[in-house]
Amino acid sequence: MKRHKTREISIGGVGIGGDNPVRVQSMTNTDTRDVPATLKQVRALADAGCEIVRLAVPDDAAAEALPAIKAESPVPLVADIHFDHRLALSALDAGIDALRINPGNIGGPDKVDAVVTAAKLRGAPIRIGVNGGSLDKTLLKKHGGPTPAAMVESALEHVALLEERDFFDTKISLKSSSVLNTVEAYRLLAEKVDYPLHIGITEAGTLVRGAVKSSVGLGILLWEGLGDTMRVSLTHDPVDEAGVAWEILRSLDLRHRGPEIISCPTCGRTEIDLIGLAEKVEHALRGVEEVFTVAVMGCVVNGPGEAREADIGIAGGRGLGIIFRKGDVIRKVKGNENLLPEFLKEIEAFLNERRNG
């Protein structure tokens, strides 16, 4: 796997492109005007591994909330703005770290001049975001629809407006609900520019469907070396977007964060609520950043052997569970109701040993 070489930019001190790792980001779905709710979600996203968070800024009231949100945010923030250049200027005045705005639709050359001048002054990058569902009618007619070529041409038109003003602190995204169109669009764009690329499959769907489409599309792009930041778009809690993103990166051995949980798919031999146990273990470890492997198995006979390389694991049977490390049994637990609490105690002890050397 060879990364597509891009220029480096910085969003609030987080390096993007160049030799930096692929960054994970998401977007709040709270009302930005509600400062407490938005901050609560920003913190939850940061705890889940988001390194950059984007906020919708649809009106003046949302822009007026940005200083308070920015002052308490644990991660850099990007203001998502459409059509109104005044909101971009307000967001920059509020100390926002970057903008997501398409310069071609904010009201004319003088408006672009004003935004670019302010972004330069504050060192705020601009992300150009092209969406296959909102392309200009002229491009749709020229290309016969929202094709990859149409998306790339749209992006380059916006890029040209910034480059004409000597602005190169830019990131680009090309998103479509079609996996194949998205992949091809990024391939075409990568041949033409060296700007960092933000990748994602937009309007991907609910948790399972969206995770599958995003994993396929982003997996292809990342395997081909394309992508400097990424968002998994789900019709679901944004915190789960971060979780899916990190699993995609882990599966390609690009980045690792938190425990990898191995669990068997269950079968007729399973005599415990393995699905519930695995889900509860996963939830309990959600905030853990250390990288290690946890196995949750449903067979006390074969479980340890099947998960031999796991750092720590549990295998449950009728009224009995065994806890093991690297396939070796370290203790037995009686009573299915004791499996989860006793296993979590062992995980805590395991982590304390690691942390204390």
C-alpha positions as CSV (number, residue, x, y, z in Angstrom):
1,M,0.0,0.0,0.0
2,K,1.6,3.3,-1.1
3,R,0.0,6.6,0.0
4,H,-0.8,9.1,-2.6
5,K,1.5,12.0,-1.8
6,T,-0.3,15.2,-0.9
7,R,0.8,18.5,0.5
8,E,0.4,19.1,4.2
9,I,-2.0,21.4,5.9
10,S,-2.9,22.0,9.5
11,I,-6.4,22.3,11.1
12,G,-6.0,23.6,14.6
13,G,-2.6,22.0,15.0
14,V,-3.7,18.6,13.6
15,G,-1.5,17.8,10.6
16,I,-3.3,16.5,7.5
17,G,-1.7,15.2,4.3
18,G,2.0,14.7,3.8
19,D,3.3,12.0,6.1
20,N,0.5,12.4,8.6
21,P,-1.7,9.4,9.4
22,V,-5.3,9.3,8.0
23,R,-7.3,11.4,10.3
24,V,-10.8,10.5,11.6
25,Q,-13.5,13.1,11.7
26,S,-17.3,13.3,12.0
27,M,-20.0,15.9,12.2
28,T,-22.4,16.8,15.0
29,N,-26.1,16.3,14.4
30,T,-27.2,18.6,17.3
31,D,-28.6,22.1,16.8
32,T,-25.4,24.2,16.8
33,R,-27.4,27.0,18.5
34,D,-27.7,24.7,21.5
35,V,-24.2,25.1,23.0
36,P,-24.5,22.5,25.9
37,A,-25.9,19.8,23.6
38,T,-23.3,20.5,20.9
39,L,-20.4,20.5,23.3
40,K,-21.6,17.3,24.9
41,Q,-21.6,15.6,21.5
42,V,-18.2,17.1,20.5
43,R,-16.7,15.7,23.7
44,A,-18.3,12.3,23.0
45,L,-16.9,12.3,19.5
46,A,-13.4,13.2,20.8
47,D,-13.6,10.4,23.3
48,A,-14.5,8.0,20.5
49,G,-11.4,9.0,18.6
50,C,-12.5,11.9,16.3
51,E,-9.6,14.2,15.7
52,I,-11.6,16.9,13.9
53,V,-15.3,17.7,14.3
54,R,-17.5,19.6,11.8
55,L,-20.5,21.8,12.8
56,A,-23.4,23.0,10.7
57,V,-23.7,26.8,10.7
58,P,-27.0,27.5,8.9
59,D,-27.7,31.0,10.3
60,D,-26.5,33.9,12.4
61,A,-27.7,32.3,15.7
62,A,-25.5,29.2,15.0
63,A,-22.6,31.4,14.2
64,E,-23.1,33.4,17.4
65,A,-22.8,30.1,19.3
66,L,-19.4,29.2,17.9
67,P,-17.2,31.2,20.3
68,A,-18.6,29.3,23.3
69,I,-18.3,26.0,21.6
70,K,-14.8,26.7,20.3
71,A,-13.7,27.8,23.8
72,E,-14.5,24.4,25.3
73,S,-13.9,22.0,22.4
74,P,-11.2,19.4,22.9
75,V,-10.6,19.0,19.2
76,P,-10.4,21.4,16.2
77,L,-13.7,22.5,14.7
78,V,-14.8,23.0,11.1
79,A,-17.7,25.3,10.2
80,D,-20.0,23.8,7.5
81,I,-21.5,26.7,5.5
82,H,-23.5,27.0,2.3
83,F,-24.2,30.0,0.2
84,D,-23.8,32.8,2.8
85,H,-20.3,34.3,2.9
86,R,-21.2,36.3,6.0
87,L,-21.6,33.2,8.0
88,A,-18.1,32.2,7.0
89,L,-16.7,35.5,8.1
90,S,-18.5,35.2,11.4
91,A,-17.2,31.7,11.9
92,L,-13.6,32.9,11.3
93,D,-14.1,35.7,13.7
94,A,-15.3,33.2,16.3
95,G,-11.9,31.4,16.0
96,I,-13.1,28.4,14.0
97,D,-10.2,26.2,12.8
98,A,-11.3,25.6,9.2
99,L,-14.2,26.1,6.8
100,R,-16.2,23.7,4.6
101,I,-17.5,26.0,1.9
102,N,-17.6,26.0,-1.9
103,P,-16.4,29.4,-3.1
104,G,-18.3,29.2,-6.3
105,N,-21.7,29.5,-4.6
106,I,-21.2,32.2,-1.9
107,G,-22.2,35.2,-3.9
108,G,-19.6,36.5,-6.4
109,P,-16.0,37.5,-6.6
110,D,-16.1,40.1,-3.9
111,K,-17.5,37.6,-1.5
112,V,-14.9,35.1,-2.3
113,D,-12.2,37.8,-1.9
114,A,-13.5,38.6,1.6
115,V,-13.6,35.0,2.8
116,V,-10.2,34.1,1.4
117,T,-8.6,37.2,2.9
118,A,-10.1,36.4,6.3
119,A,-9.1,32.7,6.1
120,K,-5.5,33.7,5.2
121,L,-5.4,36.1,8.1
122,R,-6.4,33.4,10.6
123,G,-4.6,30.5,9.0
124,A,-7.8,28.6,8.5
125,P,-7.8,26.0,5.7
126,I,-10.8,25.7,3.4
127,R,-12.4,22.3,2.5
128,I,-14.1,22.2,-0.9
129,G,-16.9,19.7,-0.7
130,V,-18.5,18.4,-3.8
131,N,-21.6,16.3,-3.5
132,G,-23.0,14.3,-6.4
133,G,-26.5,15.3,-5.4
134,S,-26.0,19.0,-5.7
135,L,-23.9,19.6,-8.8
136,D,-24.5,22.6,-11.0
137,K,-27.1,22.1,-13.7
138,T,-24.6,23.1,-16.4
139,L,-22.3,20.3,-15.4
140,L,-25.1,17.8,-15.1
141,K,-26.1,18.6,-18.7
142,K,-22.6,18.5,-20.0
143,H,-21.7,15.2,-18.5
144,G,-25.2,13.6,-18.6
145,G,-25.6,13.3,-14.9
146,P,-23.6,13.4,-11.6
147,T,-20.7,11.4,-13.1
148,P,-17.2,11.2,-11.6
149,A,-16.0,13.5,-14.3
150,A,-18.7,16.0,-13.5
151,M,-17.7,15.9,-9.8
152,V,-14.1,16.4,-10.5
153,E,-14.8,19.3,-12.9
154,S,-16.9,21.0,-10.2
155,A,-14.1,20.6,-7.6
156,L,-11.5,22.0,-10.0
157,E,-13.7,25.0,-10.7
158,H,-13.9,25.8,-7.0
159,V,-10.1,25.2,-6.5
160,A,-9.4,27.6,-9.3
161,L,-11.2,30.4,-7.5
162,L,-9.0,29.9,-4.5
163,E,-5.8,29.5,-6.5
164,E,-6.5,32.7,-8.4
165,R,-6.3,34.4,-5.0
166,D,-3.1,32.7,-4.0
167,F,-4.9,30.4,-1.5
168,F,-3.6,26.8,-1.4
169,D,-4.4,25.8,2.1
170,T,-7.1,23.5,0.7
171,K,-8.6,20.1,1.2
172,I,-11.1,18.5,-1.2
173,S,-13.9,15.9,-0.9
174,L,-15.9,14.3,-3.7
175,K,-18.9,12.4,-2.2
176,S,-21.6,10.4,-3.8
177,S,-24.1,7.8,-2.4
178,S,-22.6,5.5,-5.2
179,V,-19.6,3.7,-4.0
180,L,-18.3,3.1,-7.6
181,N,-18.8,6.8,-8.6
182,T,-17.1,8.0,-5.5
183,V,-14.1,5.8,-5.9
184,E,-13.7,6.7,-9.6
185,A,-14.0,10.4,-8.8
186,Y,-11.2,10.3,-6.3
187,R,-9.0,8.4,-8.7
188,L,-9.5,11.0,-11.4
189,L,-8.9,13.9,-9.0
190,A,-5.7,12.4,-7.6
191,E,-4.3,12.5,-11.1
192,K,-4.8,16.2,-11.2
193,V,-4.0,17.7,-7.8
194,D,-1.9,17.2,-4.7
195,Y,-4.3,18.7,-2.2
196,P,-5.2,16.5,0.8
197,L,-8.3,14.5,0.2
198,H,-11.2,14.0,2.6
199,I,-13.0,10.7,1.7
200,G,-16.4,9.4,2.5
201,I,-19.5,7.9,1.0
202,T,-22.4,10.4,1.5
203,E,-25.9,9.4,2.4
204,A,-24.7,5.9,3.0
205,G,-27.6,4.8,5.1
206,T,-28.5,3.4,8.5
207,L,-26.0,1.7,10.8
208,V,-25.5,-1.7,9.0
209,R,-26.1,-0.5,5.4
210,G,-24.0,2.6,5.9
211,A,-21.2,0.8,7.6
212,V,-21.0,-1.7,4.8
213,K,-21.1,0.9,2.0
214,S,-18.6,3.0,3.8
215,S,-16.3,0.1,4.5
216,V,-16.3,-1.0,0.9
217,G,-15.8,2.4,-0.6
218,L,-13.3,3.8,1.9
219,G,-11.5,0.5,2.1
220,I,-10.9,0.6,-1.7
221,L,-9.7,4.2,-1.6
222,L,-7.4,3.7,1.4
223,W,-6.0,0.5,-0.1
224,E,-5.1,2.5,-3.2
225,G,-3.4,5.1,-1.0
226,L,-6.1,7.8,-1.3
227,G,-7.4,9.7,1.6
228,D,-6.0,12.0,4.3
229,T,-9.1,12.5,6.4
230,M,-12.2,10.3,6.5
231,R,-15.8,10.3,7.7
232,V,-18.1,7.4,7.8
233,S,-21.6,8.9,7.2
234,L,-24.4,7.1,9.0
235,T,-28.0,7.8,9.7
236,H,-27.2,7.0,13.3
237,D,-25.4,8.4,16.3
238,P,-22.2,10.2,15.1
239,V,-20.2,8.5,17.8
240,D,-20.7,5.2,15.9
241,E,-19.3,6.9,12.8
242,A,-15.9,7.2,14.6
243,G,-16.1,3.6,15.7
244,V,-16.6,2.3,12.2
245,A,-13.9,4.5,10.9
246,W,-11.3,3.2,13.3
247,E,-12.3,-0.4,12.5
248,I,-11.8,0.3,8.8
249,L,-8.3,1.7,9.5
250,R,-7.5,-1.2,11.8
251,S,-8.6,-3.8,9.2
252,L,-6.1,-2.3,6.7
253,D,-3.4,-2.0,9.4
254,L,-3.2,1.8,8.8
255,R,-4.0,2.9,12.4
256,H,-5.0,1.2,15.6
257,R,-7.0,2.6,18.5
258,G,-8.6,0.7,21.4
259,P,-9.2,-3.0,21.8
260,E,-10.0,-5.3,18.9
261,I,-12.8,-7.5,20.0
262,I,-13.0,-11.0,18.5
263,S,-16.3,-12.9,19.0
264,C,-17.6,-16.1,17.5
265,P,-20.8,-15.9,15.4
266,T,-22.8,-18.3,17.7
267,C,-24.2,-21.6,16.7
268,G,-26.4,-24.4,18.1
269,R,-23.7,-25.3,20.7
270,T,-23.9,-21.8,22.3
271,E,-25.4,-22.0,25.8
272,I,-25.1,-18.4,27.0
273,D,-26.3,-15.1,25.7
274,L,-23.1,-14.6,23.8
275,I,-24.5,-11.7,21.6
276,G,-25.4,-9.8,24.7
277,L,-22.1,-10.5,26.4
278,A,-20.1,-9.4,23.5
279,E,-22.1,-6.2,23.1
280,K,-21.7,-5.4,26.8
281,V,-18.0,-6.0,26.7
282,E,-17.7,-3.8,23.6
283,H,-19.7,-1.0,25.2
284,A,-17.7,-1.2,28.5
285,L,-14.4,-0.8,26.6
286,R,-15.6,2.0,24.3
287,G,-13.5,4.7,25.9
288,V,-10.3,2.6,26.3
289,E,-7.5,3.7,23.9
290,E,-4.9,1.0,24.6
291,V,-4.5,-1.4,21.7
292,F,-5.0,-5.1,22.7
293,T,-7.1,-8.1,21.6
294,V,-10.2,-9.3,23.5
295,A,-12.0,-12.5,22.7
296,V,-15.6,-13.3,23.7
297,M,-16.3,-16.9,22.8
298,G,-19.3,-19.2,23.2
299,C,-17.7,-22.5,23.8
300,V,-15.6,-23.5,26.8
301,V,-14.1,-26.4,24.9
302,N,-12.8,-24.7,21.8
303,G,-13.0,-21.1,22.7
304,P,-9.5,-20.6,24.1
305,G,-7.9,-22.5,21.3
306,E,-9.8,-20.6,18.6
307,A,-8.8,-17.3,20.2
308,R,-5.3,-18.4,21.2
309,E,-3.6,-15.2,20.2
310,A,-6.0,-12.9,22.1
311,D,-4.4,-11.0,24.9
312,I,-7.4,-11.8,27.2
313,G,-10.6,-13.6,26.6
314,I,-13.6,-15.4,28.0
315,A,-15.4,-18.5,26.9
316,G,-18.8,-19.3,28.4
317,G,-20.8,-22.5,28.7
318,R,-23.8,-23.7,30.7
319,G,-23.3,-22.2,34.2
320,L,-19.5,-21.9,33.7
321,G,-17.0,-19.5,32.1
322,I,-13.3,-19.6,31.7
323,I,-11.1,-16.6,31.4
324,F,-7.8,-17.0,29.5
325,R,-4.8,-15.1,28.3
326,K,-3.1,-16.1,25.1
327,G,-5.1,-19.3,25.1
328,D,-4.0,-20.3,28.7
329,V,-6.8,-20.6,31.2
330,I,-6.2,-18.3,34.3
331,R,-9.4,-18.8,36.2
332,K,-13.0,-20.2,36.1
333,V,-16.2,-18.4,36.8
334,K,-19.3,-20.1,38.0
335,G,-22.8,-18.7,37.2
336,N,-23.6,-17.0,33.9
337,E,-24.6,-13.8,35.7
338,N,-21.0,-13.5,36.9
339,L,-19.3,-13.7,33.5
340,L,-19.4,-10.0,32.6
341,P,-18.5,-8.5,36.0
342,E,-15.7,-11.0,36.6
343,F,-14.3,-10.6,33.0
344,L,-14.3,-6.8,33.3
345,K,-12.3,-7.1,36.6
346,E,-9.7,-9.2,34.8
347,I,-9.5,-6.8,31.9
348,E,-9.0,-3.9,34.4
349,A,-6.2,-5.9,36.1
350,F,-4.7,-6.7,32.7
351,L,-4.7,-3.0,31.8
352,N,-3.3,-1.9,35.1
353,E,-0.4,-4.4,34.6
354,R,0.3,-2.9,31.2
355,R,0.1,0.7,32.3
356,N,2.4,0.1,35.3
357,G,4.9,-1.8,33.2
